[in-house]
């Protein structure tokens, strides 16, 4: 894979780097076809320390000879599990010697994971190869396909291969050029018995009792990795204490295949009659049990259309009282559709299955099911529902302009109550795209409002200067917030009404800068959502609360939505709920909590295939890192956000990412660079940032322009910002406005403005903004030789920055103190280890903690949602800062610190 560094290659390089300081031995395992041999080849090419020796089966003597080689050495042993027991024991002794002594040898062993692990090698550290990333799978297709591959076909092949490189290549070999080019339909399923048998090879054992097939059928039904052992054994007529085939393992009453690929191969290579018999046996063994599973097994036991079976299965899948997760409901509805002869009813069931697939976080499956539901024979309501769902998929993972068009088409096809959801979706898509005109158009009333004629009243309001630019985030970003009185209103029982209508009216009023008209309907949305348990309503409640500036309610609604999404197994809603929580914490000034939610949300978004949602989480992480002063993290997360934002038209995420980069420049003492970055975002013109976000960046631009000696560039923007502050929609805005005026004021008035700004900060939470005002005021005082007052302000600023975890900003305050002839107050006394560890940045501390706990660089990267390159960079700096030479020394230092009770 020349010209591209794949995740596997990065993992190999990281492993070799770690082994140089971490014992020198790894057992590499993974699925059949996962590329264990290829992994060894990568390691051999990347190893630069000395010679490489490949030891073949039963090569104990060859291994001994290799170890007598002087200098660094890499020894690779492929398929060590195939060695005989005495040879494996000798290999284990050699590995133990390498780990315990100072020999400069690295030993890599590979073993298969579809058989029980060799007991002789059980105590050695293991590296399990995961699936290929979608990007690396796409690259493999591009390099190995003999003809052009249609993008839709490529995505289906990547999904069918589930990250297994050998299976992906087998799929490519099985298809004709016309099928690869999208001119002929693919076989269904793409990974059939012949293809899977090609990958499994001779690893598939005989199955005389049918236990393997019965287990595979049970796993297929649940979609999980394991099945009820008692049910499977009863269906297979196997004794409870009978020995299991090597492919199976049992734990706590559950049976599972050691390899998911082998489970697929066992099922796919069986005859259709045997598969139906296995499902029928499972259905009969589950007689008396309620729920979807017995019906689903019975549905798979029939081959011809069966309307009665399909209807029973569809009814069970649609039962709201059932605890079945969305993934199981999707399987049931898809099978019910397959058995339904009526085309209209089949389309309805495919649509319902697509909705469950989306809730489960399987967007690609949802799109494939939607294609089956949108045929010309489908009723208008079904076609409208399909477009509504397609819009939701694209809003989370696609061009948002396309999402808006799907929502608008759905609104034309659906009856009024459901059409209201479509128009809200269209407004959200237009908002993400930064198109206020399209957003207002989508929110235009289509019927007479039931109470206050809010929309008409808003239209008649004369346009105020800057009113088109004001407003808060319907998608719960970081825009407008409400007057502080809204946060203290008593909570009343939710009134009767239409939450969609209230949300639409509130959003429209916000867009038109009529916060007086927005508060009542949005408050109803908040209260309606908080009095229920529906995750979607709770998310809408969180969005409305953020528009009102009620951060407390936004956090509460977001947390409840997250809990509800997890309880119901709604993988698609989890990353969105975490997004609301992250933005709410960011608005509340708790950027470290925002970072925690965003890191978790990013992982959830990537699992669910929601690139747009992931882009917003990257933007939050960039903003949080800009406060903590982690310039490399700001750059990494900002670029990730911008990569998706450019491709999918996410103006809001792009603006937040640019703002984060500029704030990092400001924190690093580079005001000229910060002003250059922010200027296009905040000034009028085609390049101005998102209409609901650019105003939030104005205080940073004013500070940057004033510090760079160009205050004249910011004067007009301060007056625009005054309009924003007068709306009462952002609790921080009044104090920020006074700070901006102080930066641009003459010496006669600046003093009073700074003091007034600090008084207003007392009314809001969050140390960071107050510390920024203290820092700027301290700088102003020092330059006027009012050194005693300056020291007080600068010390307050330094302590405030330290409290909120902004070390780079704290260094600015400390530098100003030194420039004024005063040293910063010393940190509290601690042990020598604490003194060393205290020199690390917050991100370095996190990484040191993970590494000390035994995590690899890749595991740290996954936990912190950063690249392994970033972890490598930070870890090198940790070692350099602390004067350490190995991970072992780092572990000792951290353990010593924990024993003394000091903070890591």
N, C-alpha and C positions, 0 to 999 in steps of 0.2 A: 504494500500500500504506500507506494512512494509519494512524496509530496504532501502527506497528511499524517499527523501524529494521532493514532487512534487511542481510544481509552485503554485498550489492552497494552499497547506499547508504553503508554504513560505508566500504567500499573507495573509493568515489568521493570522499567527504569527505577521507579520508586522502590520496588522490592529489592533490587540489587543495592540501591543506596542504603536501605534499612539494614540489609543483611551484613553490610560491612561493619556495623556497630551493634548488631543484635543477634549474635549466636550463629549465624551462617547457615541455617538449615530451614527449609520449608517443604512441606508436602502439598503439592498442587493437585487439586481434585476438581471434579465438575461432571456435568452431564456427558453422556456419550455424544461425541460430535462437537463438544464445546471448544475444542482447540487446545488441548493440553500439550500435544506435541508441538504445535505452532508456537505456543507460549515458550517452550524450552528453546525453540529456534530463535525467537526474539531475544531471549536472555543471552544466548550465545553470541548473537550479533552485537548486542549492546555492551557486553562485558569488556571492559578495557583494562582490567587489573593484571591480566596475565593469560596463560593458555586455558583452553576449554577442552574438557574430556567428556565424551559421551560413552557411558558404560551401559552395555547391553545386558540382556537377561542372564541372570546367574553369573554375572561378571565380578565375583568377589575378589578374585586374584587381580583382575584389571583395576578394580577400585583401590586395592592396597598399593598397587604400583603407582597409581595416579597421586595418591596422598603423599608419596615420598618425593613428589616434585617440589623443588624449592620455589619459594615466592608465592604470590597470590595465584589462586586456581579456582576455576568454576567446574564442578562436576555435575553432569546432568544424567539422571537415571529415569528413563521413560518406562511406564507400566511396571513399577516396582511391585505392585500387587500380584503380578504373574510369576515372580520369582518363587522358588520353593521355600518352605518355612525355614530351614537352616540358613539359606542365603539371606532371607529377610532379617533374620536375627543378627547375622553379621553386619548387615547394612545398618540396622538400628544401633549396634554398638559403635560403628564408625560415626554415625550421626551424633551420638552422645559425646563421643570424644571431641568432635569438632565444636560442639556447643560449650563444652566445659573447659577446653584448653584454648590457648592463644594461637592455634594454627590459622594461617591466613587462607582458609579454604571455604568456598561457598558451595553448598550441596542442595540441589533441587531435585526432588522426587515427584513423579506423577503417579496417581492411583485413580482407578475408576470409582465412581460413587454409586453405581447401580448394583454393586455387590457389597456384602458386609466388609467393613474395613479390616485390613490385616492386623491382628492383635499386636504383632511385633512393632508396628509403626504407630500405634495408637497414642503414644505419649509425645509425638513430635508436633511442632506447631504447624497448623494447616492454613493454606490459602485456597479458598473456594472461588473458582472462576464463575462470575455471574454472566448473564446474557450480554450480547452485544448491545450497545446503545443504538437507537434508531438511526443516528447519524452514521455510525460505523457500519451498520447493516446496509444503509443506502450506498455507502462508498464501496462495499464489497460487491453489491449488485452492479454498480457502474463499472467496476474493474473486471468482473468475471462474466458478465452477460455478453453473448455473441451478437446480439442485435439490440436495437433500441427498446427501452422498457418504458411503457406509458406510466406517468406519475401515479395514476390511480391503481394500476397493477402493482407498481412498486410498493405502495403503501399496504396493499392486501398481502403481498408476499412477506413483507416485514412483520405484519401482524401474525400471519400463519406460522412463521418460523420461530416466533417467540424468542428471538435473540440467539438461536442456535446456528452457528455458522455452517455446519455440515448440512443441516436441514435446509437452510436457505440455498445453498449451492445445489442440493438435490432437487429443490423446487425449480430452480432455473433450468436444470437439465431436463426436467420432465415436461416443460412447456415448449410449444412451437413458437416461431417468430411472430406469427399472427396473434397468438395469445399474449405474448409478452408485449406486443405493440398495442394491445387493447382492441384489436379488430375482430377477435373471437373471444367468446366467453371463457372464463377459467373454469376448470372442474370444481365442483363443490362437494366436499371441502377441498381446498387446494392441496392440503397435506393429507392425501389419502393413504390407503394401506401400502401401496407399492412404494411410494416415496418414503414413508416412515420405515418400512422394512429395509430400504436401501441404507438408511442411516443406522438403524439398529443392528444390521448385519447378522452375525451369528450369535448375538447376545440374547435373542429371544428363546427361552427354554420351552420345552413341551409343557402343556397345561392339561394333564389328563383329568383332573378333578374339576376343572373350570374355575378354580379359586382365583387365578390371576384375572381372567376375563370378568368375573363377577365383581371383583374389587375395582377393576377399571371402569365398569359400567356404573358402579356406585359413585366413584369419584367424578365421572363425567356428569352425573345428575346434579351433584351438589356444586360443582365448579370449584371445590376446595381441594386441598392436597391430601385429605384423609377422609375416611368414612367410618361409620359405626361398625366395629368389628363383630359384634353379636349378630347384627342384621346380615352382614355379608356371609359369615360362617353358616348361619341358618339357611340362607338362600342357596349356598353352594353345598349344603349337606356335609359340611366338614366338622370334625370334632373340635371342640373349643381349645383343647390342648395339643392339637396336631401341629407338627413342625411346619413352618411356613417356607415357601419358596424363597430363594436368595433375593429375589427382586422386591420382596415385601418386608416390612418391619411393623411391629406392634408396640404401642405405648398407651397406657391409661385408657384401654378400651377402644382405641382407634387403630385402624389399619391404614397404611400408606405405602406407596411405591417409593423406593429409594430414589428413583429418577422419574420426573414428570414425563420426560420424553418416552421412556419405556412404557409408562401407562398409556400414553397415546398410541404407541406402536402396538401394544397388546390388543387394544380395542379396535384399531383400524384394520389390523391384519386378520381379525376373526371374520368368519362368514356372517352375512346379514342374518341368517337363521340363528346362528349361535348368539349373536348380539341380542336379538329379540328374545331368545330364550332366557338369557341372563337377566334382562330387564323384567320379564314376566316373573322369574323366580324371586327377584327383589321385591316386586309389587306384592306377591303372595306372602312373602316373609314379613311384609309390613302390614298385613291385614289387621285391622283394628286401629292402626295409627291414623291420625288426622293430619291434614296439611297437604302441601303441594307434592312432596316427594313420591308417595305411593301412586298418585295420579300420573305424575310425570313418567315414572317407570312403566306404567301400564300404557301410556301414550307411545312410548318408544317400542313397546312390544307389538304394535300394529304397523302395517306397512301401507295399506290403502287409506284413502280419505275416510275419516271416521267422525262425522259431525257431532255425535253424542259425546264421544270421548273428548273431542276438542272443546266443546262447550263446557263440560265439567272442569277441564283443566284451566280454561280461561277464567271461569268464575272463581276458582280457588286462587289463581294468581292475582285477581282484582280485589280479593277480599281485604278490606282495610284493617280488619282485626287480626289478620295473619301476621305472625312475627317474621315471616320469610324476608330475607334481604332482597334488594333490588336485582342483584345478579341472578338469583334463583327465579325470581318472577320473570326476568327477561328470558331465561331458558324455557320456562313453561309457556309463555305467550308465543315465543317463536315456534315451539313444537305444535302448539294449538293452531297457529296459522298454517303450518305445513299440512295439517290434517283437515283443514277447512276447505270444502269445495266452492263455497260462494265467494266470488271475487271481492265484493264490497266488504263482507265480514272479514275476509282474510286481510284486506288492507287495514281495517281497524285494528286487528290484532298485531299486525306488524308495527303499526304506529304506537300501540301501547307497549310493545316490546322495546321499541326504540327509546321511549321515554324512560323505561326502567334501566336500559343500558346506559343512558346518559346519567341517571341518578347514581348508577354504580361506578361512574367515572370511566366508562368505556366509550369515548366519543366516536372512535372509528367504527365500532360495531353499530352505534346509533345511526351513523350516516348510511351504512350499508342497509340497515333495516328501513330507513326512510326512503331509500330508492325503491324499495318494494312496495311502499305504501302510497306513492304519489302518482300511480298510473292514471291514465285518462278514465278508466272505469271506476276509480275510487270516487266516493261522494265528495262534494265540495268541502264539507266539514272536515273530512279526513285529509284532503289535500291542504286545507288551511292549517290543520293541526301539524301536518308534516313540515310546512314552512315555518310555523311558530317554533317547532323544535329545532329545525335547521338553523334558524336565527340564533337560538340559544347556544348551539354548538359553535357557530362561527363567532359569536360575541366572546366566547371564552378561548377560542383557538382558530382564528381566521381573520381575514380582512373585515374590519368592522363596517365598512361601507356595504359589503355584501350582506352582512348580518342585518343591516337596516332595511335593505330591499326585501329580504325574506320576511322580516317582521311586517313591513307594509303590505306585502302581498297576502300574508296571513290575515291581517286586519280586514282586507277586502273580502276574504272568503269566509270568515268566521262570524257567528252571531255576536251581537253587541257585548254581552258580558265577557266573552273570551277575547273579543277584539280589543278590549281595553288593555288586556295584558300584552297584546301584540304592539299596541301603540307605545306603551311604556318601554317595551324592549327596543323599539325603534328610537325612542328618545335616548335611552341609555347608549345605544350604538352611536348616535349622532354626538352625544356628549363625549364619548371616548375619542371620537374623531376630531373633536374641537370645532364642531359646526353648530353654533348657537341658532342660526336660522333654521336649519333642518330639525334641531331639537324642538324649537317652538312650534314648527309646523307639525311635527308628530304629536305634540301635546294639544293641538288645537281642538276645541270642543266639537263633537259631532252630534251632540244632542243638548237639550236644555238642562243645565245643571239642576240638581234636585233642591239646592238651598241657595246660598249666596251666589250670585252670578259673577264668580271670581274671575273667570277668564275674560269676560267682557269688560269688567271693571279694570283689569290690568291693561287691556288693549287701549282703553281711553286715557290712561295715565300719560301725560306728556313725557317724552323721552328725556331722561336726565343725563347730564354729562357722564359718560363712562358707564351708564346703566347696562349697556350690552355686555360689558366686561364683568359685571358683578354676578355673584351667584355661587351656589354651593353644589356639592357633588351628589347627583342622584344615585350614583354608583358607589357612594360612601368613600370618596377619596378624601382630600384634605382641604376642600374649599370652604364654603361659607359655614358659619356657626351662628346660632341665634343669640338674641339679647340674653344677658345673664339671668334676667328674671324668668326666662323660660325654664331654666334648670331648677328653679325652686317652686314651680307650680305644683300643687298637690295632685296626686294621681287619683283620678276618678275612674269608675267602671267604664269600660269602652262603650261609646255610644253606637247605636245602630247606624249602618251606612256602608258604603262601598269603599273599601280601602284603596282600590285601584283609582277610583275617582278622586279621593282625597290626595293620594300621592301625585296624581297628574296635576291637580289644581295647585298643590304646594310647589311642585317643581316649576310650573309655569310662572308663578308669582316670584319665585326666587330668581329665575332667569331675567325677569323684568325689573329686578331690584325692588320689588314690593314686599319687603319682609313683614310689613304690618298685616298683609293679606295671607302670607304664607304660613304664619305661626299656627293658626287654628287647625287647618286641615292636616298639616304635618304632625301636630301634636296628637291628633286622632289616630294617625297612622302608627305613631310610636306606641300609644297605649293599646290599640287593637293588637298589635304584634306581641307585646309583652304579656298580654293576657291569654296567649295561646301557646301551642307547642309545635306548630307547623314551621319547619325550618325556613321555607320560602317567605312566610309572613314575618318571621323574626329578622331575616335579612333585610326585608323592606323596612322594618321598624328601625334597624340599625342605620340604614341609609338616611331615613328621615331625621333621626336623632342627630346625625352628623351635620345635616343641613341646618338644623336648629342650633347647633353648637352644644347640644346636651351630650357631652362626652360620657358622662356617667351612664346614661341610658343606652348610648351606643355600645359601650363596653358590655353592659348587661345583656343587651339583645344579641350582640355578637357571640358572647360566651354561651348563651342558651342555644343559639343557632348551631354552634359548633357541637355542643353536647347532643342536640337533637339529630344532627347529621350523622354523628358517629353511632348513636343508638340505632338509627334506621339503616345504617350501612350505605349512606348516600355519599359516595366518594366524590361526586361532582360538587356537592355543596360545601364540603369541608374546606377546600382551599379558599373559597369565597368568604366563608365565615372568618377564617384566619386573616383574610385581607381586611375585613371591617375592623377586627380587633387591632391589627397592626396600625391602621390609620388612626383609630381612636386613641391608642396609646401615644402615637406620634403627636397628635394634636394636643394631648394632655401634657406634653413635655416629658413623657416617660420613654425616652428613645431606646433604652436597653430592653424594656419589655416589648416595645415595638419590634425590636430586632429579633427577640425570641420567637414571637408569633410569626414574623415574616420568614425566618429560617424554616420553621415547621410548615408554613403555608407554601413555601417554594417547593419543598419536597412533595407535599400533597398535590400541588398543581402539576408537577412533572409526572407523578404517578398517573394522574387523571388525563394527561395529555392536553393541559390547558395552558398553552404558551402565552396567551394574552394575560391571564391571571398571574402566571409566573413573572411576566414583565413588570407588573405592578409590585409584586413582592421584591423583585430586584431593585426597583426604584426606592422602596422603603428601606431596604438594606443599604443602598447608597446614601440615602439621607441620614440614616443612623450612623453610618461610618464617617460621614462628613463631620458629625459632632464629635465622634471619638478620635478623629484625626488620623484614621487609617487610609492614607491616600491610595495605596494599591487596591484596597477593597472598594473604595469609592469608584475607582476607574473600572475595576472588573464588573461590579454590579451595574454601574451606569451603562457600560458598553453592552452588557447582556440585555438590559432593558431597551436600549436603543436599537439593538439588532432586530428584535421582534417589533418594536414600535415602527420602524421604517418599513418593514415588510407588510404590516397589517394596519397601518394608518392610526396608530395609537398616540394621538397628540398629547393626551394627558400624561401618559407614562413618560413620553419623551421630554416634556417640560420638567417633570419632577427629576428626571435623570440629569438634565443639564444644570438644574438648580443645585443638585447635590454636588456636582463637580465644581461649580463656582464657589459653593460654601466651603468646600475643602481647600480651595485656593485661598479663600479669605482666612480660614483658620491657620493656614501655614504661613501667613504673613505676606501673601502675594495679592494685594488689593488691585493692582493694575490688571493682572490676569483675570481676577474675579469679575472686575467691571467689564472687561472685554467679552467674557462669556455671557454675563447677565444682560448686557446692553440690548442685544437683539430680542431677548425674551420679554423685556419689560417696556421697551419703547414702542410707540405706534409703528405699524408697518406690517408687511406680509410675513415677516419672520417672528412676530410677537408670539409668545407662548400661549398655551391653552387658556381660554378665557376665564376659567374658574381657578387657575393656579398662578398665573403670572403675577397677580397682585400680592400673593404671599411672598414672592421673591423680592419685592420692592425694597423692604428694609435692608436686605443684604446688598442690593445694588447701591442704595444711598450710602451705606457705610463704605463700600468699596470705592465709589466715586470720590467721596470726601477724603478718604485715606490716601487715594492716589493723586490728590491735588486737583480734582476736576469736579468740584461741587456743582458747577453750573449745569452739568449734564443731568443732575437729579432733581433740580428745583421743580420742574413741571410735574414730575411723577409724584412728588410729595403731595401736591394738591389733589391728584387723582386718588392717592392713598387715603387722603382725608375723607373723601366721599365713602370709601370702603369702611373706614373706621366709624363714620357717622351712622352706618347701617346697624351698628350694634351686633353684627353677625359673628365677630371674632373677638373673644375676650382679650387676646393679646394685642389686638390692633391699636387700641388707644395709647398704651404705653409705648409701643413701637413707633407710633406717629410722633409722640413727643420726643423720642430719641432721634428720629429722623430730622425733626425741626431743629433740635439742638446741634446736630452735626452741621447744619447749614447756616446756623444763626451766628450773629456777631457776638463778641465777648460780653456785651451788656446784657444779653438775654439768654445766652446758652446755659449759664449756671442755673438759672431758675427752671429752664426747660428740663435739664437733666434731673434736677431734684423732683420735679413734677412727674417725670417718667418713672422714677423709682417709687414714688408714692403710689402710682397706678399699678406697678408690679405687685404691690402688696395685696391687690385684689385678685390676683391670678396665681395658679400653681405653675410649677416648673422652674428649676434653678437656672436653666441655660439662658433664657432670654434676659432674666434679671442680671446674671453675671456678665452678659454682653454689654448691658447698659453701664454696669459698674466699671467694666474695663474701659469703655470709651470715655466715661466721665473721669476716671483716674488718669488716662492719657491727657485729656484736656487740662486737668488741674496741674499735672506735672510740667506741661509745656508753659504754664504760666507761673512756675516756680512756687506753687502752693503745695509744697512737698509733703507736709504733714497730712493734709486732707487727701492728697493723692495716694499716700501709702495706705490710708484706711480703706479707700475705695478699691485699690488694686488688690489688697489682701482679701477683701470680701469677694472680689471677682475670682481670685485664684481658688479660694475655698469653695465657691459656688461651682466652678468648673470641675473641681475634683469630686464634689458630691455627685454630680450628674455624669461622671465618667467621660470628661472631655479633656484629656491630658495635653493635647497640642494647644488648645486654647488656654489651659492653665499655664503652660510654658510662656505664652505671650504675656500673661499677667506677671509672671515671675521675672521675665526680662524687663518689663517696665519698672518693676520694683527695684531691680538692680540698677537700672539706668537712673533711678531717683535716689540712689545712694543707700538703699535698704535691701537687706537680704530677706527672702521669703521665710516665714515661720517654719521651723523644722517639722518634718513629719513625725508622728508618734513613734517612740522608741520601739524597736522590734529586734528579733534575733538576726544574726548575720544572714541566715537564709532568707528571711523576710526582706532584709535590705536588698539582697540580690534580686529577688523576685519582684520587688516593688519597682525595679527599673524597667520591667517589661511593659509593653503596651497592653491594653485590654485584650486585643485579639491574640497577641503572643501568649498571654496568660491562659486563655482558653485552650490554645493549641498545646501548650506545655502540659496542661492538666490532662487532656485526652491522651497525649503520647505517654505520659507517665503512667496512665491506667492501662497501657498496653495496646492502644489503637494504632493501626498502620496509618500512614499519611493519607491513603485513599479513604479509610474509614473516618478520619478527621474531616476530610474534605466533604464527604457525604453528610456528616453531622452538622457542619457549619454552612453547608450550601455554597461552598467555594470550590475553586479548582485545586487539583493536587499541586499545580505550579505555585499557587499562593501559599499553600501549606509548606511546601519545600522552602520557599523564600523566608517565611516567618520562622521556620524551625532553624534555618541557618543563622538568622539574626538572634534567636534565643541562645543558641550555642555560643555565638560570638559575644553576646552581651554578658552571659553568665560565666564565660571562660570554661565551658564544658567541652568534652571530646566525644561523648557517646550518650546514647539514650539511657544506658545504665546509670551514668552519673546524674542525669536529669531525674530519673526515678528516685535515686537516693536523696537528692535535694528536696524534691517534693514531699517524700515521705517524712523527712526530717522536719519540714515545715508543718506538716499536718500534726506531727507529734507535739510540736510546741504550741499548737493551737492558733498559729498566726494565719492570716488570710493569704490564700493563693490568688 
